[in-house]
Amino acid sequence: MLLLVWGLMTESAEARRKDGLIYRGKQWLIDCVDISGGYIFDHKYEKFTVTTAVNNVFGPRYGAFTMLELDRTAPSVVIGPTVSLTDFAYVWGGIDFISQRGMFARGGFKYARKDLGIGFYPVRWFTVKIAHSFNAGSRMEIGFRIPLEKDPAYLLRIRNRR
């Protein structure tokens, strides 16, 4: 599955010159907001999640994310930073501080809800995220991306060549 996502991501994010060579050019880290929904696949847990991320707003590569686990009895709210690796991928990590599964309610870091993940932009408005929570299991999310600034000039040049 990861190889499929990687293949789609690299093919759609690359620009082809007229001579057939692939050229990405300068990478522009655009300020953007991601909104996605996902599902935790652990057979003992099985919950739906909603995630929002604001990328590249705190400096050229840094942002923040929030993940809300949709559980009526004990919801979880994980908060943390994001770091953009390239213009089409970013990573995040966070911890729950405020809910029943949080760091203060559980008495420390060891039993608190923690989350690590990577997000991809395989095409312009689409987001795919793969994450793992050490207390709940792995999940996959899909959603959409909203740019907060206009396209860089190189995207306009590529679009006009086609």
KARAFEN-V546936 format. One record per pair of residues at least 24 apart in sequence whose ideal C-beta (glycine too) atoms are under 10 Angstrom apart, sorted by the first residue. I is the first residue (numbers start at 1). J is the second residue. D is the distance in whole Angstrom. If there is no record, write none. Layout:
BEGIN
<<I;J;D> <I;J;D>>
END
This chain:
BEGIN
<<1;128;10> <1;130;8> <1;140;8> <2;118;9> <2;120;10> <2;130;7> <4;122;10> <4;128;10> <5;118;10> <5;120;6> <5;122;7> <5;128;6> <5;129;10> <5;130;8> <5;140;9> <6;89;9> <6;120;8> <6;122;9> <7;122;9> <8;120;8> <8;122;5> <8;123;8> <8;126;10> <8;128;8> <9;86;10> <9;88;6> <9;89;7> <9;120;5> <9;121;7> <9;122;4> <9;123;9> <9;128;8> <10;88;8> <10;120;10> <10;122;9> <11;122;9> <11;123;10> <12;88;9> <12;121;9> <12;122;5> <12;123;5> <12;124;8> <12;126;9> <13;86;8> <13;87;8> <13;88;5> <13;89;9> <13;120;9> <13;121;7> <13;122;7> <13;123;8> <13;124;9> <14;88;10> <14;158;10> <15;154;8> <15;155;9> <15;157;9> <15;158;5> <15;159;10> <15;161;8> <15;162;9> <16;158;9> <16;161;9> <16;162;9> <17;158;10> <17;161;9> <18;161;8> <23;158;9> <24;86;9> <24;87;8> <24;88;9> <24;154;9> <25;87;10> <25;152;9> <25;154;5> <25;155;9> <25;157;9> <25;158;8> <26;87;9> <26;152;8> <26;153;10> <26;154;6> <27;84;9> <27;85;10> <27;86;6> <27;87;4> <27;88;8> <27;152;10> <27;154;10> <28;56;10> <28;60;10> <28;87;6> <28;149;9> <28;151;8> <28;152;4> <28;153;9> <28;154;7> <28;155;8> <29;55;8> <29;56;5> <29;59;10> <29;60;6> <29;61;6> <29;62;10> <29;63;10> <29;84;5> <29;85;10> <29;86;8> <29;87;6> <29;90;9> <29;152;10> <30;55;8> <30;56;7> <30;84;9> <30;87;7> <30;121;10> <30;145;9> <30;147;5> <30;148;7> <30;149;6> <30;150;9> <30;151;8> <30;152;7> <30;155;9> <31;55;7> <31;56;5> <31;57;5> <31;58;10> <31;60;10> <31;63;8> <31;146;10> <31;147;7> <31;148;4> <31;149;5> <32;56;7> <32;57;9> <32;63;9> <32;84;10> <32;90;10> <32;121;8> <32;125;10> <32;127;9> <32;145;5> <32;146;6> <32;147;5> <32;148;6> <32;149;8> <33;57;9> <33;63;9> <33;144;9> <33;145;7> <33;146;5> <33;147;8> <33;148;6> <34;63;9> <34;65;8> <34;82;9> <34;90;9> <34;119;6> <34;121;9> <34;126;10> <34;127;5> <34;129;8> <34;141;9> <34;143;6> <34;144;7> <34;145;5> <34;146;8> <35;127;8> <35;141;10> <35;143;5> <35;144;6> <35;145;8> <35;146;7> <36;67;10> <36;119;8> <36;126;10> <36;127;5> <36;128;8> <36;129;6> <36;140;10> <36;141;4> <36;142;6> <36;143;2> <36;144;7> <36;145;9> <37;70;9> <37;129;10> <37;141;6> <37;142;7> <37;143;6> <38;67;9> <38;69;10> <38;117;10> <38;129;7> <38;130;9> <38;131;7> <38;138;10> <38;139;5> <38;140;6> <38;141;3> <38;142;7> <38;143;8> <39;70;10> <39;139;6> <39;140;7> <39;141;8> <39;142;10> <40;69;8> <40;71;10> <40;131;9> <40;132;10> <40;133;7> <40;136;5> <40;137;5> <40;138;7> <40;139;4> <40;140;9> <41;136;10> <41;137;6> <41;138;6> <41;139;6> <41;140;7> <42;133;9> <42;135;10> <42;136;6> <42;137;3> <42;138;7> <42;139;9> <43;137;9> <44;136;9> <44;137;8> <45;69;9> <45;71;9> <45;133;9> <45;135;9> <45;136;5> <45;137;6> <45;139;10> <46;136;9> <46;137;9> <47;71;5> <47;74;10> <47;75;9> <47;76;9> <47;133;10> <47;136;7> <47;137;9> <47;139;9> <48;139;9> <48;141;10> <49;76;9> <49;78;9> <49;115;9> <49;129;10> <49;131;8> <49;133;9> <49;136;9> <49;139;6> <49;140;10> <49;141;7> <50;141;9> <50;143;9> <51;78;9> <51;92;9> <51;115;9> <51;117;9> <51;119;9> <51;127;9> <51;129;7> <51;131;8> <51;139;9> <51;141;6> <51;143;7> <52;143;9> <53;80;10> <53;81;10> <53;82;6> <53;90;8> <53;92;7> <53;117;10> <53;119;7> <53;127;8> <53;129;8> <53;143;9> <53;145;9> <54;82;8> <54;146;10> <54;148;8> <55;82;5> <55;83;9> <55;84;6> <55;90;6> <55;92;9> <55;119;8> <55;121;10> <55;145;9> <55;148;9> <56;82;9> <56;83;10> <56;84;6> <56;87;9> <56;90;8> <56;148;9> <56;149;9> <57;82;10> <57;148;7> <58;82;9> <59;83;10> <59;84;10> <60;84;8> <61;85;8> <61;86;10> <61;90;8> <62;90;10> <63;90;8> <63;92;8> <64;92;9> <64;94;9> <65;90;9> <65;92;5> <65;93;9> <65;94;6> <65;115;9> <65;117;9> <65;119;9> <65;129;10> <65;131;10> <66;94;8> <67;92;9> <67;94;7> <67;96;9> <67;113;9> <67;115;6> <67;117;9> <67;129;10> <67;131;8> <67;133;9> <67;139;9> <67;141;9> <68;99;9> <69;96;9> <69;99;9> <69;101;8> <69;113;8> <69;115;10> <69;133;9> <69;136;7> <69;139;9> <71;99;9> <71;100;10> <71;101;9> <71;136;10> <73;100;9> <74;99;7> <74;100;5> <74;101;6> <74;105;10> <74;113;10> <75;99;6> <75;100;8> <75;101;8> <76;100;8> <76;101;5> <76;102;8> <76;112;10> <76;113;5> <76;115;9> <76;133;8> <76;135;9> <76;136;8> <77;101;9> <77;102;8> <77;113;9> <78;102;9> <78;112;9> <78;113;6> <78;114;8> <78;115;5> <78;117;10> <78;131;9> <78;133;8> <78;136;10> <79;115;9> <80;114;9> <80;115;7> <80;116;9> <80;117;10> <82;117;9> <82;119;8> <84;119;9> <85;118;8> <85;119;10> <85;120;10> <86;120;10> <86;121;9> <87;121;8> <87;152;9> <88;119;9> <88;120;6> <88;121;5> <88;122;8> <88;123;9> <88;124;10> <89;118;6> <89;119;7> <89;120;5> <89;121;7> <89;122;10> <89;128;10> <90;117;9> <90;118;7> <90;119;5> <90;120;8> <90;121;9> <90;127;10> <90;129;9> <91;116;8> <91;117;7> <91;118;5> <91;119;8> <91;131;10> <92;116;7> <92;117;6> <92;118;8> <92;119;7> <92;129;9> <92;131;8> <93;117;8> <93;131;10> <94;131;10> <94;133;10> <95;134;10> <96;133;9> <96;135;9> <101;133;10> <101;135;7> <101;136;9> <106;135;9> <110;134;10> <111;135;8> <115;139;9> <117;141;8> <119;143;9> <119;145;9> <121;145;6> <124;151;9> <124;155;9>>
END
